[in-house]
Amino acid sequence: MNTRIYNVRILTMEEGKKIFRGEVWIEGDTITYVGEKRETPKMTWDKEIDGQGNLLMPGFKNAHTHSAMTFLRSHADDMKLDEWLNTRVFPAEAKLTGEDIYWLNKLAFMEYLTSGVTAAFDMYLNKPAIERAVQDTGFRVVICESINDFGGTIEEVEADYKKYNQDPSRLLSYQLGFHAEYTTGRNLMEGLAGLAKKYELPVYVHCSETKKEVDDCRTRTGMTPVAYMDSLGLFNYGGGLFHGVHMDEEDFEIMKKRGLYEITNPASNLKLASGIAPIKKYLENEIPVAIGTDGPASNNCLDMFREMFLVTGLQKAICDDPQAVPAEEVLKMATVNGAHAMGIPECDVIAEGKKADLILIDLFQPNMQPLQNIEKNLVYSGSKQNVKMTMIAGKVLYQNGEFYLDSSKEEIFEKAQESARRILG
């Protein structure tokens, strides 16, 4: 399909490039022209979209989530993390079927689309169900492996790495990871480190989310989780930490040396009282930061606008510095950095040769006026109500409140409700 999007303001997210008026041409899933209006070649457009002066920008990348946990939304709230996991989450997850996970993913995809999210770094159960949901909807997912002592082998991880990186469209891809240091034995972590070395791959993990997690690891190993996992060779080829709330100076040094990403989840960390990640400190140490919502059991919504505001607002408060983590830096975290952290750099900016994962932002809503600084408006006053269109791989999946998926929203809602009712009673 050939698509032309015209009469738009364009925020490419390329370094140093300002917003300008122009148009974007797309052939299939790839951007072929970005620039000012010009005469089109002898080409038949399958679709022409008049942007009506609104903002076209790269979609947000949700760099850490557990999509199918939609069934636990507002079920396991107001609890401490360890109690939350062991008494509510793990027992409920044991009852999930592949069919549940398929429909629960589709519900999450709908919510991502309304929030301008065009890709999710998803760490969850039953990869075939995730694959099927991606194939049927056209949503982009990077699977993050979640092996731990309760399930999975190194042989299975290696097979999944080969299997889920075969999609030529890259709508589905796969990265090495494991659940956490406290759920994964040394032998398994060393096996994963060996696999990372064999293929020169990054590794991703929940890390330093709570003070208790860090203290317990020090008691067991004499090291912080970051230092302990690094000593096993897990981060020799980079990767990322989900949460990274309770850190010390050595942790920052390791992260910088290894090229690790910090993937912050402020709403989840606040709701579970885990703490506030030191984002300003990461930036001062030249450690790249991306943003995730975490799962809908701990957040409870999948809204990148809320996450962006919390990333900057919390740092300004805890650092007593209104200049901490400016809006432009947060936008980079939510788009460019997220794409790089997830291993999909072809989706980072609007430029020729990049994938057409784009969103159209309604600038003619009260919360966006006057148009004095659009980037700051997005972070400080923007909301889901401003997302007019979400396009992934050149296909419009959401526009003006309507979804263009393989299933109706009513069917997805009904299936998700059935799963929640059966599992949770």
Salt bridges, closest charged atoms under 4 A:
GLU14 OE1 - LYS17 NZ 3.50
GLU15 OE1 - LYS332 NZ 3.81
GLU23 OE2 - ARG4 NE 2.97
ASP29 OD2 - LYS355 NZ 2.92
GLU48 OE1 - ARG4 NH1 2.76
ASP77 OD1 - LYS271 NZ 2.71
GLU99 OE1 - ARG132 NH1 3.00
ASP100 OD2 - ARG422 NH2 2.50
GLU111 OE1 - ARG73 NH2 2.89
GLU145 OE1 - LYS127 NZ 3.19
GLU158 OE2 - LYS198 NZ 2.71
ASP160 OD2 - LYS127 NZ 3.38
GLU181 OE1 - ARG220 NH2 2.54
GLU190 OE2 - ARG186 NE 2.85
GLU209 OE1 - HIS243 NE2 3.45
ASP215 OD2 - LYS211 NZ 2.76
ASP216 OD2 - LYS212 NZ 2.81
ASP230 OD1 - ARG258 NE 2.79
ASP248 OD2 - ARG218 NH2 2.92
GLU249 OE2 - LYS281 NZ 2.90
GLU286 OE1 - LYS256 NZ 3.27
ASP294 OD1 - HIS64 NE2 3.45
ASP294 OD1 - HIS66 NE2 3.15
ASP294 OD2 - HIS243 NE2 3.64
ASP321 OD2 - LYS280 NZ 3.00
GLU328 OE2 - LYS376 NZ 3.35
GLU346 OE2 - ARG170 NE 2.91
ASP348 OD2 - HIS340 NE2 2.77
ASP348 OD1 - LYS354 NZ 3.01
ASP357 OD2 - ARG140 NE 2.65
ASP406 OD2 - LYS106 NZ 2.98
